[in-house]
Amino acid sequence: MAKVTSKYQVTIPKALAERLGLEPGHEIDWSAAGDSIRLTPARTQQPRLSVDLRLELFDQATSRLRKRRRNVVRHSTGGRGWRREDLYGRGRTR
């Protein structure tokens, strides 16, 4: 049996959490069902990805980023187009 804390928090019993497939970080929905409360896992949960799949997705993202960086045209202007002294002279009459 679980108790409601002063912050209205409830601990889900481990056996029930395992039965529902809940893990730390998962979201749950609470709803009133007459004089009872219904607890259901949120439908927006993504399945956990294996380490191999996560590494493969990371490698794909890294290769896309490298391709993008190769296609960027870099212009060498030889400077910023302004001098430090120009910043201090703004708004003043010369």
C-alpha positions as protocol buffer text, in pm:
chain_id: "A"
residue {
  index: 1
  type: MET
  ca { x: 0 y: 0 z: 0 }
}
residue {
  index: 2
  type: ALA
  ca { x: 133 y: 344 z: -95 }
}
residue {
  index: 3
  type: LYS
  ca { x: 85 y: 671 z: 92 }
}
residue {
  index: 4
  type: VAL
  ca { x: 36 y: 1019 z: -47 }
}
residue {
  index: 5
  type: THR
  ca { x: 314 y: 1254 z: 70 }
}
residue {
  index: 6
  type: SER
  ca { x: 267 y: 1616 z: 177 }
}
residue {
  index: 7
  type: LYS
  ca { x: 358 y: 1713 z: -183 }
}
residue {
  index: 8
  type: TYR
  ca { x: 86 y: 1482 z: -320 }
}
residue {
  index: 9
  type: GLN
  ca { x: 345 y: 1237 z: -451 }
}
residue {
  index: 10
  type: VAL
  ca { x: 290 y: 860 z: -464 }
}
residue {
  index: 11
  type: THR
  ca { x: 540 y: 577 z: -500 }
}
residue {
  index: 12
  type: ILE
  ca { x: 436 y: 306 z: -743 }
}
residue {
  index: 13
  type: PRO
  ca { x: 500 y: -42 z: -603 }
}
residue {
  index: 14
  type: LYS
  ca { x: 787 y: -216 z: -783 }
}
residue {
  index: 15
  type: ALA
  ca { x: 581 y: -521 z: -882 }
}
residue {
  index: 16
  type: LEU
  ca { x: 318 y: -301 z: -1047 }
}
residue {
  index: 17
  type: ALA
  ca { x: 580 y: -85 z: -1221 }
}
residue {
  index: 18
  type: GLU
  ca { x: 750 y: -393 z: -1362 }
}
residue {
  index: 19
  type: ARG
  ca { x: 416 y: -535 z: -1475 }
}
residue {
  index: 20
  type: LEU
  ca { x: 340 y: -212 z: -1665 }
}
residue {
  index: 21
  type: GLY
  ca { x: 694 y: -185 z: -1800 }
}
residue {
  index: 22
  type: LEU
  ca { x: 760 y: 144 z: -1622 }
}
residue {
  index: 23
  type: GLU
  ca { x: 1115 y: 263 z: -1564 }
}
residue {
  index: 24
  type: PRO
  ca { x: 1256 y: 577 z: -1403 }
}
residue {
  index: 25
  type: GLY
  ca { x: 1193 y: 873 z: -1634 }
}
residue {
  index: 26
  type: HIS
  ca { x: 880 y: 730 z: -1796 }
}
residue {
  index: 27
  type: GLU
  ca { x: 567 y: 942 z: -1793 }
}
residue {
  index: 28
  type: ILE
  ca { x: 230 y: 820 z: -1670 }
}
residue {
  index: 29
  type: ASP
  ca { x: -125 y: 948 z: -1705 }
}
residue {
  index: 30
  type: TRP
  ca { x: -361 y: 974 z: -1408 }
}
residue {
  index: 31
  type: SER
  ca { x: -736 y: 978 z: -1457 }
}
residue {
  index: 32
  type: ALA
  ca { x: -1040 y: 960 z: -1234 }
}
residue {
  index: 33
  type: ALA
  ca { x: -1245 y: 643 z: -1270 }
}
residue {
  index: 34
  type: GLY
  ca { x: -1548 y: 687 z: -1046 }
}
residue {
  index: 35
  type: ASP
  ca { x: -1423 y: 660 z: -687 }
}
residue {
  index: 36
  type: SER
  ca { x: -1088 y: 523 z: -809 }
}
residue {
  index: 37
  type: ILE
  ca { x: -779 y: 657 z: -981 }
}
residue {
  index: 38
  type: ARG
  ca { x: -658 y: 498 z: -1304 }
}
residue {
  index: 39
  type: LEU
  ca { x: -287 y: 494 z: -1382 }
}
residue {
  index: 40
  type: THR
  ca { x: -177 y: 430 z: -1742 }
}
residue {
  index: 41
  type: PRO
  ca { x: 161 y: 461 z: -1913 }
}
residue {
  index: 42
  type: ALA
  ca { x: 173 y: 770 z: -2138 }
}
residue {
  index: 43
  type: ARG
  ca { x: 136 y: 686 z: -2505 }
}
residue {
  index: 44
  type: THR
  ca { x: 418 y: 920 z: -2611 }
}
residue {
  index: 45
  type: GLN
  ca { x: 694 y: 697 z: -2478 }
}
residue {
  index: 46
  type: GLN
  ca { x: 958 y: 599 z: -2728 }
}
residue {
  index: 47
  type: PRO
  ca { x: 1099 y: 247 z: -2714 }
}
residue {
  index: 48
  type: ARG
  ca { x: 1449 y: 229 z: -2573 }
}
residue {
  index: 49
  type: LEU
  ca { x: 1709 y: 198 z: -2846 }
}
residue {
  index: 50
  type: SER
  ca { x: 1994 y: -48 z: -2821 }
}
residue {
  index: 51
  type: VAL
  ca { x: 2347 y: 83 z: -2779 }
}
residue {
  index: 52
  type: ASP
  ca { x: 2440 y: -41 z: -3128 }
}
residue {
  index: 53
  type: LEU
  ca { x: 2148 y: 142 z: -3288 }
}
residue {
  index: 54
  type: ARG
  ca { x: 2222 y: 461 z: -3094 }
}
residue {
  index: 55
  type: LEU
  ca { x: 2586 y: 450 z: -3207 }
}
residue {
  index: 56
  type: GLU
  ca { x: 2478 y: 392 z: -3567 }
}
residue {
  index: 57
  type: LEU
  ca { x: 2241 y: 693 z: -3553 }
}
residue {
  index: 58
  type: PHE
  ca { x: 2520 y: 904 z: -3401 }
}
residue {
  index: 59
  type: ASP
  ca { x: 2758 y: 804 z: -3682 }
}
residue {
  index: 60
  type: GLN
  ca { x: 2495 y: 893 z: -3943 }
}
residue {
  index: 61
  type: ALA
  ca { x: 2438 y: 1235 z: -3786 }
}
residue {
  index: 62
  type: THR
  ca { x: 2813 y: 1297 z: -3770 }
}
residue {
  index: 63
  type: SER
  ca { x: 2860 y: 1213 z: -4137 }
}
residue {
  index: 64
  type: ARG
  ca { x: 2572 y: 1446 z: -4234 }
}
residue {
  index: 65
  type: LEU
  ca { x: 2733 y: 1725 z: -4035 }
}
residue {
  index: 66
  type: ARG
  ca { x: 3070 y: 1667 z: -4202 }
}
residue {
  index: 67
  type: LYS
  ca { x: 2905 y: 1680 z: -4546 }
}
residue {
  index: 68
  type: ARG
  ca { x: 2736 y: 2008 z: -4460 }
}
residue {
  index: 69
  type: ARG
  ca { x: 3062 y: 2158 z: -4339 }
}
residue {
  index: 70
  type: ARG
  ca { x: 3239 y: 2053 z: -4662 }
}
residue {
  index: 71
  type: ASN
  ca { x: 2977 y: 2232 z: -4872 }
}
residue {
  index: 72
  type: VAL
  ca { x: 3012 y: 2561 z: -4684 }
}
residue {
  index: 73
  type: VAL
  ca { x: 3194 y: 2825 z: -4887 }
}
residue {
  index: 74
  type: ARG
  ca { x: 3429 y: 3024 z: -4669 }
}
residue {
  index: 75
  type: HIS
  ca { x: 3515 y: 3376 z: -4776 }
}
residue {
  index: 76
  type: SER
  ca { x: 3840 y: 3520 z: -4658 }
}
residue {
  index: 77
  type: THR
  ca { x: 3789 y: 3894 z: -4641 }
}
residue {
  index: 78
  type: GLY
  ca { x: 4110 y: 3957 z: -4455 }
}
residue {
  index: 79
  type: GLY
  ca { x: 3933 y: 4127 z: -4169 }
}
residue {
  index: 80
  type: ARG
  ca { x: 3607 y: 4213 z: -4005 }
}
residue {
  index: 81
  type: GLY
  ca { x: 3530 y: 4515 z: -4217 }
}
residue {
  index: 82
  type: TRP
  ca { x: 3559 y: 4753 z: -3921 }
}
residue {
  index: 83
  type: ARG
  ca { x: 3821 y: 4875 z: -3680 }
}
residue {
  index: 84
  type: ARG
  ca { x: 3806 y: 4900 z: -3304 }
}
residue {
  index: 85
  type: GLU
  ca { x: 3836 y: 5276 z: -3327 }
}
residue {
  index: 86
  type: ASP
  ca { x: 3519 y: 5287 z: -3537 }
}
residue {
  index: 87
  type: LEU
  ca { x: 3319 y: 5159 z: -3237 }
}
residue {
  index: 88
  type: TYR
  ca { x: 3420 y: 5454 z: -3020 }
}
residue {
  index: 89
  type: GLY
  ca { x: 3343 y: 5713 z: -3283 }
}
residue {
  index: 90
  type: ARG
  ca { x: 2979 y: 5620 z: -3339 }
}
residue {
  index: 91
  type: GLY
  ca { x: 2723 y: 5889 z: -3288 }
}
residue {
  index: 92
  type: ARG
  ca { x: 2980 y: 6165 z: -3257 }
}
residue {
  index: 93
  type: THR
  ca { x: 3022 y: 6445 z: -3504 }
}
residue {
  index: 94
  type: ARG
  ca { x: 3371 y: 6463 z: -3646 }
}
